[in-house]
Amino acid sequence: MYEKYKDDVEFLLVYIREAHPTDGRQVPVNEREGILLPTAKTLEQKEEHATQCVLKLDIKFTTLVDNLDNQVELNYTAFPDRLYLIGKDGRVAWKGRPGPRGFRPAELEAAIQKELAR
């Protein structure tokens, strides 16, 4: 989707926190894939986790890191993941449902097309 719309839409990933840290609720798929990250205790650790995420998922667009106070996560009810589209007017034009079940890129794409048509 990024490749398709990158000239018309600014894509951002905000890394909020590890959903399944080794010192928390680890899941078998993370163990199989070698995603073994503890809860970040410092901003530097959180930035390192975000870097690993970007590399592992081959993210090609700008990635930001939420502060340790998790204010972005709280403001956008973003845990564990969520898609948003901010409209040309700077307001939320579309808000996806909480992931992972609500993580539906096709719905985001439809919202992008609608926003670009305005």
C-alpha positions as CSV (number, residue, x, y, z in Angstrom):
1,M,0.0,0.0,0.0
2,Y,2.9,2.3,0.8
3,E,4.3,1.9,-2.7
4,K,1.0,2.5,-4.3
5,Y,0.2,5.8,-2.3
6,K,3.5,7.1,-1.2
7,D,3.3,10.1,-3.5
8,D,-0.1,11.2,-2.1
9,V,0.0,10.0,1.5
10,E,2.6,10.3,4.2
11,F,2.9,7.0,6.0
12,L,4.1,6.8,9.6
13,L,4.5,3.9,12.0
14,V,4.4,4.8,15.6
15,Y,6.1,2.1,17.7
16,I,4.3,2.1,21.0
17,R,5.6,-1.0,22.8
18,E,6.3,-4.7,22.4
19,A,3.0,-6.5,22.5
20,H,4.5,-9.8,23.7
21,P,7.6,-9.1,25.8
22,T,9.7,-11.9,27.2
23,D,9.0,-10.7,30.7
24,G,5.3,-10.5,30.0
25,R,2.8,-12.4,27.8
26,Q,5.2,-14.1,25.3
27,V,3.5,-16.1,22.5
28,P,4.8,-19.2,20.7
29,V,5.0,-17.5,17.3
30,N,7.4,-14.9,18.7
31,E,9.6,-17.6,20.0
32,R,9.6,-19.5,16.7
33,E,10.4,-16.2,14.8
34,G,13.1,-15.2,17.3
35,I,11.2,-12.0,18.4
36,L,12.5,-12.1,22.0
37,L,12.3,-8.6,23.4
38,P,11.9,-7.6,27.1
39,T,9.8,-4.7,28.1
40,A,11.8,-1.5,27.4
41,K,13.0,0.2,30.5
42,T,14.6,3.2,28.8
43,L,13.8,5.2,25.7
44,E,17.1,3.9,24.1
45,Q,15.9,0.3,24.6
46,K,12.5,1.3,23.1
47,E,14.2,2.8,20.1
48,E,16.3,-0.4,19.7
49,H,13.1,-2.4,19.7
50,A,11.5,-0.1,17.1
51,T,14.6,-0.5,14.9
52,Q,14.4,-4.3,15.2
53,C,10.7,-4.1,14.2
54,V,11.4,-1.9,11.2
55,L,14.1,-4.3,10.0
56,K,12.1,-7.5,10.7
57,L,9.0,-6.1,8.9
58,D,11.0,-4.3,6.2
59,I,9.2,-1.0,6.9
60,K,10.1,1.5,4.2
61,F,8.5,4.6,5.7
62,T,9.2,6.9,8.7
63,T,9.0,5.3,12.1
64,L,8.4,7.3,15.3
65,V,8.8,6.0,18.9
66,D,6.3,6.8,21.6
67,N,7.8,8.1,24.8
68,L,8.1,5.8,27.9
69,D,4.9,7.4,29.2
70,N,3.1,5.8,26.3
71,Q,1.1,9.0,25.7
72,V,0.5,8.3,21.9
73,E,-0.7,4.8,22.8
74,L,-3.1,6.2,25.3
75,N,-4.3,9.1,23.2
76,Y,-5.0,6.8,20.2
77,T,-6.0,3.6,22.0
78,A,-3.3,2.0,19.8
79,F,-2.4,-1.2,21.7
80,P,-1.6,-3.7,20.4
81,D,-2.0,-2.1,16.9
82,R,-4.3,0.2,15.1
83,L,-4.6,1.9,11.7
84,Y,-5.5,5.6,11.4
85,L,-5.9,8.0,8.5
86,I,-5.4,11.6,9.2
87,G,-7.2,13.8,6.7
88,K,-6.0,16.7,4.7
89,D,-7.5,19.0,7.4
90,G,-5.3,17.4,10.1
91,R,-8.2,15.5,11.8
92,V,-8.8,11.8,12.1
93,A,-10.6,10.9,8.8
94,W,-10.7,7.1,9.6
95,K,-10.0,5.0,12.6
96,G,-9.6,1.2,12.3
97,R,-10.6,-1.2,15.0
98,P,-8.1,-2.5,17.5
99,G,-5.8,-5.2,16.3
100,P,-4.9,-7.8,15.6
101,R,-8.5,-8.7,14.5
102,G,-9.3,-5.1,13.6
103,F,-6.1,-4.6,11.7
104,R,-7.5,-4.5,8.1
105,P,-5.4,-2.7,5.6
106,A,-8.1,-3.0,2.9
107,E,-10.3,-0.8,5.0
108,L,-7.5,1.7,5.3
109,E,-7.0,1.7,1.6
110,A,-10.7,2.4,1.0
111,A,-10.5,5.3,3.4
112,I,-7.4,6.6,1.6
113,Q,-9.2,6.5,-1.8
114,K,-12.2,8.3,-0.3
115,E,-10.0,11.0,1.2
116,L,-7.9,11.5,-2.0
117,A,-11.1,11.8,-4.0
118,R,-12.1,14.9,-1.9
